[in-house]
Amino acid sequence: MQMSQNPTNLPYFLGPEKEKKDQYKHVLTDTIEAITASVSDQGAYQGASVEALQQALAQFSLLPSHGIGWEALLEQVKETILPYFLRTWSPNYMAHLHSPALLESIASELIIATFNQSMDSWDQSPVATEVEVAVVNELCRLYGYKEGSDGVFTSGGSQSNLSAITMARDWYCSTKLGHDVKKEGLPPSYHKLRLYTSEVSHFSMEKSAHLLGLGYNAVRKVPVDDLCRMDVEKLNAMIESDKQDGLLPFCVVATIGTTDYGSIDPVGALREVCDREGMFLHADAAYGSGLQLSPTYRSRLGNLSLCDSITVDFHKMFLLPISCGALLVKNKEHFSVFTLHADYLNREEDEEEGYTNLVGKSLQTTRRGDALKVWMAFQCRGKDGYSKIIDTCTENATYLAKTLLEHPSFTLAIEPELSSVVFRHVGSCELNKRIRKELLHHHQVVIGQTVYKNQTYLKFTLLNPTLTKEHLSELLTLIDTLATELQ
């Protein structure tokens, strides 16, 4: 089918008419062919510099006076955009907690985008609402929560953590201080509130404290042990010292898979601390939550059902497209902090008649139907399929760590519990930085970089189950060779 370049001939939307259906198929078919044609090797990045990409985009007027039509637009995308996307499915991509997307989840994204449901009210998302409710119920069971629990989908770990800390703050102020933050704002003693999390936890803790009016100083960073897990003895000492100073410890955030190291805080011991001190316990399991689907390795997580709330991310170990996260709570009453009725949106009489309006559980109003991605991937892969994915990634990390320990040119930071491996070449910090950039711009290999004990380290984040042990060994050989060439 030939399509005119006149943009007025391109229908606005999909519709029941044959012409609109044909045009929809044509646009999608053209796009699929362009994407697949752009994939010609196993490289993770084509190596273009910052300046080259900026110059390529500068040739276009972002909003031209006259539209150029679909065919011309696609040619621009094929020439200027597609070649320079990261190939997240490549065995050479392992820089961050940024996974490839399972094929069935890409199909789910097409469905979500085409129908464009809004998850704030049932009449904007009938079946999508019921899908989210069903998925949330299954997730609560998966992580050991009982009747009375609940959850909501979020954009990812940062939003889940912000929501959980908001709940913790309001719960503490209500139950311990007799103050209703929702109606009255922050209590006079707000500057005394303290949240405890490990020194290698996610930066969304500080961001959340800022947004909640508590400030960065409210976040107490607890030292970690040799495996980068929160030191419970030091936590106890910090809480006691803060109490003696008249401060108000209200929440502990356990990190279940730190961003760099994949280290897992001990939730059992932290639950005992929180029970003794009357504090809220949140689990930031954005990374580690996927391990729950592995009968072999799930015991490494500890019993997450001990936590008052759990952050789960699906665009990490679950291999779903960004964005896709969830917040689960043991007591669904905690969601009341976000509930506010609007006559046009979540009418009370509709809810009394059984309609579910999810806006009362979310920081967002308009929200995508991301739960469909989880529903389709879970149905497609099943427990056995996901277990194989998680086990393969975890075992690749174990293999890589063992290889590094035996290799005289490398130093391993800590032995991995999940799928992240932090290491360095024995050369200088500057050499390790140069190695990463050399791989990025000249070898189509994208790896991470971080700091451990005040030195530059490299990082492999292994979220691709097609990655082989042989390829990992080849990459280490390449890094060692580059180190010799660059010195």
C-alpha positions in Angstrom: 0.0 0.0 0.0 1.3 3.5 -0.9 0.5 6.3 1.5 0.5 9.9 0.5 3.0 12.2 2.1 0.2 14.7 2.6 -0.5 14.4 6.4 -4.1 15.2 5.9 -4.5 11.8 4.3 -3.3 10.0 7.4 -6.3 9.3 9.7 -6.1 10.7 13.2 -7.1 7.4 14.9 -7.9 3.7 14.5 -11.6 3.2 13.8 -14.1 0.6 12.5 -13.8 1.7 8.9 -11.6 -0.5 6.7 -9.5 2.4 5.5 -8.6 3.4 9.1 -7.8 -0.2 10.0 -5.6 -0.6 6.9 -3.7 2.7 7.6 -3.2 1.6 11.2 -1.7 -1.7 10.1 0.4 0.1 7.5 1.9 2.5 10.0 2.7 -0.3 12.4 4.1 -2.5 9.7 6.4 0.3 8.4 7.6 0.9 12.0 8.3 -2.8 12.7 10.2 -3.1 9.4 12.2 0.0 10.2 13.1 -1.2 13.7 14.1 -4.7 12.6 16.1 -3.4 9.7 18.1 -1.2 12.1 19.2 -4.3 14.1 22.2 -5.8 12.2 24.6 -7.0 14.9 25.0 -7.7 18.6 26.4 -4.3 19.4 24.8 -2.4 22.3 25.5 1.1 21.0 26.8 2.4 17.7 29.3 4.7 19.4 28.2 8.2 18.3 29.4 11.0 20.5 27.3 13.6 22.3 28.2 16.2 19.8 27.3 14.0 16.8 23.9 13.3 18.1 23.2 16.9 18.9 24.3 18.0 15.4 22.1 15.3 13.8 19.0 16.5 15.6 19.8 20.2 15.1 19.1 19.9 11.4 15.3 19.6 12.0 12.8 22.1 13.0 10.9 20.5 15.9 7.6 22.0 14.9 7.7 22.8 11.1 5.1 25.1 9.6 3.8 22.3 7.5 3.8 18.6 8.4 6.0 16.4 6.3 3.7 13.3 6.4 4.3 9.8 7.6 6.6 8.5 4.9 9.1 11.4 5.1 8.9 11.3 8.9 9.7 7.6 9.0 12.8 8.2 6.8 14.0 10.8 9.2 13.5 8.4 12.1 15.3 5.6 10.2 18.3 7.8 9.5 18.6 9.9 12.7 17.0 8.1 15.6 16.9 4.3 15.2 20.6 3.7 14.6 21.6 5.4 17.9 19.2 3.8 20.4 20.8 1.5 22.9 20.1 -2.2 22.2 19.0 -3.2 25.6 18.6 -6.9 24.4 22.3 -7.0 23.4 24.6 -9.3 25.4 27.0 -6.3 25.4 24.5 -4.1 27.3 24.9 -4.3 31.1 25.4 -0.8 32.5 22.3 -0.3 34.7 19.2 -1.8 36.2 17.7 -1.3 32.7 16.4 -4.5 31.2 15.5 -5.7 27.8 11.8 -6.1 27.2 10.1 -9.4 26.7 8.4 -9.8 23.3 4.9 -10.3 24.7 5.4 -7.2 26.9 6.1 -5.1 23.7 2.8 -6.4 22.4 1.1 -5.3 25.6 2.6 -1.8 25.1 1.0 -1.6 21.7 -2.4 -2.5 23.2 -1.9 0.0 26.1 -1.0 2.8 23.7 -3.7 2.0 21.1 -6.6 2.0 23.6 -5.0 4.7 25.9 -7.0 3.9 29.0 -6.7 6.2 32.0 -6.5 4.4 35.3 -8.1 7.0 37.6 -11.7 6.0 37.2 -13.5 2.8 36.2 -15.4 4.5 33.4 -12.1 5.4 31.8 -10.6 2.0 32.1 -13.2 -0.8 32.7 -11.3 -4.0 32.0 -7.9 -2.3 32.6 -9.1 -1.5 36.2 -10.1 -5.1 36.7 -6.8 -6.3 35.4 -4.9 -4.1 37.8 -7.0 -5.3 40.7 -6.4 -8.9 39.8 -2.7 -8.4 39.3 -2.4 -6.6 42.6 -4.2 -9.3 44.5 -1.9 -11.9 43.0 1.2 -9.8 43.9 0.0 -9.5 47.5 -0.2 -13.3 47.7 3.2 -13.7 46.0 4.9 -11.6 48.6 3.1 -13.2 51.5 0.5 -10.5 52.4 -2.8 -11.7 53.7 -6.4 -10.4 53.6 -6.6 -6.7 54.2 -3.6 -5.9 52.0 -3.6 -3.9 48.8 -1.5 -2.3 46.1 -1.3 0.1 43.2 0.8 0.4 40.1 3.3 3.2 39.9 5.8 4.7 37.5 8.6 2.9 39.3 10.7 2.7 42.4 11.0 6.4 43.1 7.2 7.0 43.1 6.6 3.8 45.1 9.1 4.9 47.7 7.7 8.4 47.9 4.2 7.0 48.4 5.4 4.6 51.1 7.3 7.2 53.0 4.2 9.5 52.8 2.2 6.7 54.4 4.8 6.2 57.1 5.0 9.9 57.9 1.2 10.3 58.2 0.8 7.0 60.1 3.4 8.0 62.6 2.0 11.6 63.0 -1.5 10.2 63.5 -0.8 7.3 65.8 2.2 8.7 67.8 1.6 12.5 67.7 -2.2 12.7 67.4 -1.8 14.9 64.4 -3.6 14.7 61.0 -1.1 15.8 58.4 -3.7 15.4 55.6 -5.9 18.0 57.1 -3.6 20.2 59.1 -0.2 20.0 57.3 3.0 19.2 59.0 3.1 19.1 62.8 5.2 21.6 64.8 7.7 18.9 65.5 8.1 17.9 61.8 11.8 18.9 61.8 12.5 16.1 64.4 11.2 13.3 62.2 13.9 10.8 61.2 14.0 8.1 58.6 16.7 5.4 58.6 18.2 3.7 55.5 21.5 2.3 54.5 24.3 4.5 53.2 24.1 2.8 49.9 20.3 3.0 49.5 18.6 4.7 46.6 18.6 8.5 46.3 14.8 8.6 46.2 15.0 8.5 50.0 16.4 12.0 50.1 14.2 13.2 47.3 11.1 11.9 49.1 12.2 13.6 52.3 12.6 16.9 50.5 9.2 16.6 48.7 7.5 15.7 52.0 8.8 18.9 53.7 11.2 17.0 56.0 14.5 17.8 54.2 17.6 15.8 53.5 18.6 16.0 57.1 15.7 13.8 58.1 17.3 10.9 56.3 19.8 9.1 58.5 22.2 7.0 56.5 23.2 3.9 58.4 26.6 2.3 57.8 26.8 -1.0 56.1 28.7 -4.2 56.7 31.3 -5.9 54.4 28.5 -7.1 52.2 27.0 -3.6 51.9 24.0 -4.6 54.0 22.6 -2.2 56.7 24.4 -2.7 60.0 21.6 -3.4 62.5 23.8 -2.7 65.6 24.7 0.7 64.2 21.1 1.4 63.4 20.1 0.7 67.0 22.8 3.0 68.2 21.7 5.8 65.9 18.1 5.5 66.9 18.9 5.5 70.6 21.2 8.5 70.2 18.5 10.4 68.2 15.9 9.7 70.8 18.1 11.1 73.5 18.5 14.2 71.4 14.7 14.6 71.3 14.3 13.4 67.7 11.4 11.2 66.4 12.4 8.0 64.6 9.4 7.1 62.4 10.5 4.8 59.6 13.2 2.3 58.5 13.6 1.6 54.8 15.2 -1.8 54.0 16.9 -2.0 50.6 16.2 -5.3 49.0 18.8 -5.1 46.3 21.0 -2.0 46.3 21.4 -0.3 43.0 25.1 -0.9 42.7 25.8 -4.1 44.6 22.5 -6.0 44.8 22.9 -6.3 48.6 19.9 -7.2 50.7 19.2 -5.7 54.1 18.0 -8.1 56.9 14.2 -7.6 57.1 13.7 -9.9 60.0 16.1 -8.0 62.3 14.8 -4.7 61.1 11.2 -5.8 61.8 12.3 -6.4 65.5 13.8 -2.9 65.6 10.6 -1.3 64.2 8.3 -3.2 66.6 10.4 -2.2 69.6 10.5 1.4 68.6 7.1 1.8 67.1 8.3 2.5 63.6 7.1 1.8 60.0 9.1 -0.7 58.0 9.2 -0.2 54.2 11.1 -2.5 51.8 12.5 -0.9 48.7 12.6 -4.1 46.7 12.6 -2.4 43.3 15.6 -4.5 42.3 15.4 -7.6 44.4 11.7 -8.3 44.1 12.1 -10.4 41.0 14.0 -13.0 43.1 10.7 -14.0 44.7 9.9 -15.9 41.5 12.9 -18.2 42.0 12.4 -21.2 44.3 16.2 -21.6 44.3 17.2 -18.1 45.4 14.1 -16.4 47.0 15.3 -17.2 50.5 18.0 -14.5 50.0 15.3 -11.9 50.2 14.1 -12.8 53.7 10.4 -12.6 54.6 9.2 -9.5 52.9 5.7 -9.9 54.3 7.2 -8.6 57.6 7.4 -5.2 56.0 4.5 -2.7 56.2 5.0 -1.9 52.5 7.0 -3.2 49.5 8.2 -1.5 46.4 8.2 -3.8 43.4 9.7 -2.8 40.0 8.9 -4.8 36.8 11.2 -2.9 34.5 14.2 -4.5 36.2 14.5 -8.3 36.9 11.0 -9.0 35.5 12.2 -7.7 32.0 9.2 -5.5 31.2 9.2 -2.1 29.4 9.6 1.1 31.3 7.6 2.3 33.2 6.1 -0.4 35.4 6.2 -0.6 39.2 3.9 -1.3 42.1 3.6 -0.4 45.8 2.1 -3.1 48.0 0.8 -2.4 51.5 0.0 -4.9 54.3 -2.8 -2.7 55.6 -4.9 -1.2 52.8 -6.1 1.6 55.1 -2.7 3.3 54.5 -4.0 4.3 51.1 -6.4 6.7 52.8 -3.6 9.3 52.7 -4.2 9.7 48.9 -8.0 9.5 48.9 -9.9 12.7 48.0 -13.3 12.6 46.3 -14.1 14.6 43.2 -17.6 14.7 41.9 -16.5 14.3 38.3 -14.2 11.4 38.9 -14.6 9.0 41.9 -18.2 9.6 42.9 -19.1 7.9 46.2 -22.4 6.5 44.9 -20.5 4.7 42.1 -18.1 3.1 44.5 -21.0 2.0 46.7 -22.4 0.2 43.7 -19.2 -1.7 43.2 -17.2 0.4 40.7 -13.5 0.6 41.5 -11.9 4.0 41.0 -8.2 3.5 41.5 -7.3 7.2 41.8 -7.8 7.1 45.5 -4.6 4.9 45.8 -2.2 6.9 43.7 -0.2 10.0 43.6 -1.1 10.3 40.0 -4.5 11.0 38.4 -4.1 10.1 34.8 -2.1 6.9 34.7 -1.3 4.2 32.2 -2.7 0.7 32.4 0.7 -0.9 33.0 -0.7 -3.9 34.9 -1.5 -5.4 31.5 2.2 -5.9 30.9 2.5 -8.0 34.1 -0.7 -9.9 33.3 0.4 -10.8 29.8 4.0 -11.7 30.8 2.9 -13.8 33.8 0.4 -15.6 31.6 2.9 -16.1 28.8 6.0 -17.2 30.8 4.4 -18.8 34.0 6.3 -19.5 37.2 8.7 -21.9 35.4 9.6 -19.5 32.7 10.3 -16.7 35.1 12.2 -18.9 37.4 14.5 -19.9 34.6 15.1 -16.2 33.7 15.9 -15.2 37.3 18.1 -18.2 38.0 20.1 -17.7 34.8 20.9 -14.1 35.6 21.8 -14.8 39.2 24.0 -17.7 38.3 25.8 -15.6 35.6 26.6 -13.2 38.3 28.0 -16.0 40.5 30.1 -17.3 37.7 31.5 -13.8 36.8 32.4 -13.1 40.5 34.2 -16.4 40.7 36.1 -15.7 37.5 37.1 -12.3 38.7 38.4 -13.6 42.0 40.6 -16.1 40.1 42.0 -13.5 37.7 45.1 -11.5 38.8 44.1 -8.4 36.8 40.8 -7.7 38.6 39.5 -6.9 42.1 36.0 -7.8 43.1 34.1 -5.5 45.5 31.7 -7.9 47.1 30.2 -11.3 46.1 26.8 -10.7 44.5 23.5 -11.8 46.0 21.5 -10.7 42.9 22.8 -10.0 39.4 25.1 -7.0 39.8 28.9 -7.5 39.8 31.1 -4.6 40.8 34.8 -4.9 40.1 37.8 -3.0 38.8 41.0 -3.5 36.9 44.0 -3.4 39.1 45.2 -0.2 37.3 44.4 3.3 38.3 41.0 4.9 38.7 41.6 7.0 35.6 42.4 3.8 33.6 39.1 2.2 34.7 37.2 5.3 33.6 39.0 5.2 30.2 38.2 1.5 29.8 34.4 2.2 30.2 34.4 5.0 27.6 36.6 3.0 25.2 34.1 0.2 25.3 31.2 2.5 24.9 32.5 4.5 21.9 34.6 2.0 20.0 33.5 -1.6 20.9 29.7 -1.4 21.1 29.9 -2.5 24.8 28.0 -0.6 27.5 28.9 -1.3 31.1 28.5 0.7 34.4 30.8 2.7 36.6 30.5 3.4 40.3 32.6 4.2 43.4 33.5 1.6 46.0 35.8 2.5 49.0 36.7 5.8 47.3 37.9 4.1 44.1 36.5 3.9 40.6 34.9 0.5 39.9 33.2 -1.0 36.9 29.9 -2.8 37.0 28.1 -5.5 35.1 24.4 -5.6 35.7 23.3 -8.9 34.4 19.6 -8.8 33.5 19.8 -10.6 30.1 19.1 -14.4 30.4 20.6 -15.0 26.9 24.0 -13.9 28.1 26.4 -16.8 28.2 29.3 -17.5 30.6 31.6 -17.7 27.5 30.7 -14.2 26.5 31.3 -12.9 30.0 34.8 -14.4 29.9 35.4 -12.8 26.5 34.4 -9.4 27.8 36.9 -9.7 30.7 39.6 -10.6 28.2 38.7 -7.5 26.2 38.9 -5.3 29.2 42.2 -6.7 30.2 43.6 -6.1 26.7 42.3 -2.6 26.6 43.9 -1.9 30.0 47.3 -2.9 28.5 46.7 -0.7 25.4 45.5 2.4 27.3 48.2 2.4 30.0 
